Amino acid sequence: MNKRESAGSLDFSFSGLKAAVARRVELGEVDLGSETDRADMAASFQHVAFQHLDKKVGKAIERARAMGVDAKTLVVSGGVASNQVIRARLDKLCEENGLTLACPPPRLCTDNGVMIAWAGIERFRKGYIDPYTIDFRQRWPLEELKSMGYPRDV
């Protein structure tokens, strides 16, 4: 996906930002020699990542409304929902758009890896053992998985 295509996309990816920071460090354009320098870089990365998040969520709200979706609430869960800065930014975005933000308590906002592992435990308890004959891909169209018989009853 080129830059123009990704601008209109609702996909979230921070790999480009991460690569840009790594490239600048490798080229010596950024000095990370002190703890202050590293903290400044982390804060700058976080600032840009949050701007990206705001932009994509704002576009999603606009697109939903353009499709006639009369949403009243934005639900955010998973590990990202435990971040208080993200919650505050999304709460402001929701207020600006007449929505309510709903997030579980931070103690229930677990990492996606934990949720995936738990789903695996539950499948194993029911006797489901996958042969791992499928390819692992970062993005896999759901239609293709359906043709393979997924999802199966858990």
C-alpha positions in Angstrom: 0.0 0.0 0.0 1.5 3.3 -1.0 1.4 6.5 1.1 -1.7 7.9 -0.8 -3.6 4.6 -0.4 -2.7 4.4 3.3 -3.9 8.0 3.9 -7.5 7.0 3.2 -7.2 3.6 5.0 -8.5 2.9 8.4 -5.6 0.4 9.1 -3.3 1.2 12.0 0.4 0.6 11.5 3.3 2.1 13.3 5.9 0.2 11.4 6.7 3.1 9.2 7.2 5.4 12.2 9.3 2.8 13.9 11.4 2.4 10.7 11.8 6.1 10.3 13.1 6.5 13.9 15.5 3.5 13.5 16.8 4.9 10.2 17.6 8.3 11.7 19.3 6.6 14.6 21.4 4.4 12.3 22.4 7.4 10.2 23.5 9.3 13.3 20.9 12.0 12.8 19.5 11.4 16.3 21.6 11.2 19.4 20.3 8.8 22.0 23.4 9.0 24.2 21.7 10.3 27.3 18.7 9.2 29.2 17.1 12.6 28.4 17.7 12.1 24.7 16.0 8.6 24.9 13.1 10.0 26.9 12.6 12.8 24.4 12.6 10.3 21.4 10.1 8.1 23.2 7.9 11.1 24.0 8.1 12.3 20.3 7.3 8.8 19.0 4.3 8.6 21.4 3.1 12.0 20.3 3.1 11.1 16.6 1.6 7.7 17.3 -1.3 9.3 19.2 -1.8 11.9 16.4 -2.1 8.9 14.0 -4.6 7.2 16.3 -6.7 10.4 16.6 -6.7 10.8 12.8 -7.7 7.2 12.0 -10.4 7.1 14.7 -11.8 10.4 13.5 -11.8 9.1 9.9 -13.6 5.9 11.1 -16.3 8.0 12.8 -16.7 10.1 9.6 -16.9 7.0 7.4 -19.4 5.3 9.6 -21.7 8.4 9.6 -21.3 8.6 5.8 -22.6 5.0 5.6 -25.6 5.9 7.7 -24.4 4.3 10.9 -25.9 6.2 13.9 -23.3 5.2 16.4 -23.7 6.6 19.9 -20.7 4.9 21.6 -17.0 4.1 20.8 -15.8 1.0 22.6 -12.1 0.6 23.1 -10.6 -2.5 24.7 -7.4 -4.5 24.9 -4.1 -3.3 26.1 -4.4 0.0 24.4 -7.5 0.9 26.5 -5.4 0.8 29.7 -3.4 3.8 28.5 -4.8 6.9 30.3 -3.4 9.4 27.7 -5.1 7.4 24.9 -8.4 7.3 26.9 -8.3 11.0 27.5 -7.6 11.8 23.8 -10.3 9.5 22.6 -12.7 10.8 25.2 -12.1 14.3 23.8 -12.6 13.1 20.2 -15.8 11.4 21.2 -17.1 14.6 22.9 -16.3 16.5 19.7 -18.4 14.0 17.7 -21.3 13.5 20.1 -20.2 10.0 21.2 -19.7 8.3 24.5 -16.4 6.5 25.1 -16.7 3.1 26.8 -13.7 1.3 28.1 -13.4 -1.5 30.6 -11.5 -0.8 33.8 -7.7 -0.8 33.2 -7.3 -4.0 35.2 -9.5 -5.8 32.6 -7.6 -4.3 29.6 -5.3 -7.1 28.9 -2.8 -7.5 26.1 -4.1 -9.1 22.9 -1.5 -11.8 23.3 -3.0 -12.8 26.6 -6.5 -12.9 25.1 -5.2 -15.1 22.2 -3.4 -17.4 24.6 -6.6 -17.8 26.7 -8.6 -18.6 23.6 -6.0 -21.3 22.8 -6.3 -22.7 26.3 -10.1 -22.9 26.0 -9.8 -24.6 22.6 -7.3 -27.1 24.0 -9.7 -27.9 26.9 -12.4 -28.8 24.4 -10.1 -31.1 22.6 -9.3 -28.9 19.6 -5.8 -29.3 18.4 -4.8 -27.5 15.3 -2.3 -29.2 13.0 -0.7 -25.9 12.1 -1.0 -26.7 8.4 -2.2 -23.2 7.7 0.1 -20.3 6.7 0.5 -17.6 9.2 0.0 -14.2 7.6 -0.2 -10.7 9.0 -3.4 -10.0 7.1 -5.7 -12.8 6.1 -9.0 -12.1 4.4 -11.9 -13.5 6.4 -13.6 -14.8 3.2 -10.6 -17.1 2.6 -10.7 -18.5 6.1 -14.4 -19.1 5.8 -13.8 -21.2 2.7 -11.4 -23.3 4.8 -14.0 -24.0 7.4 -13.1 -21.3 9.9 -14.2 -20.2 12.4 -15.0 -23.4 14.1 -17.1 -23.7 17.2 -15.0 -23.1 20.2 
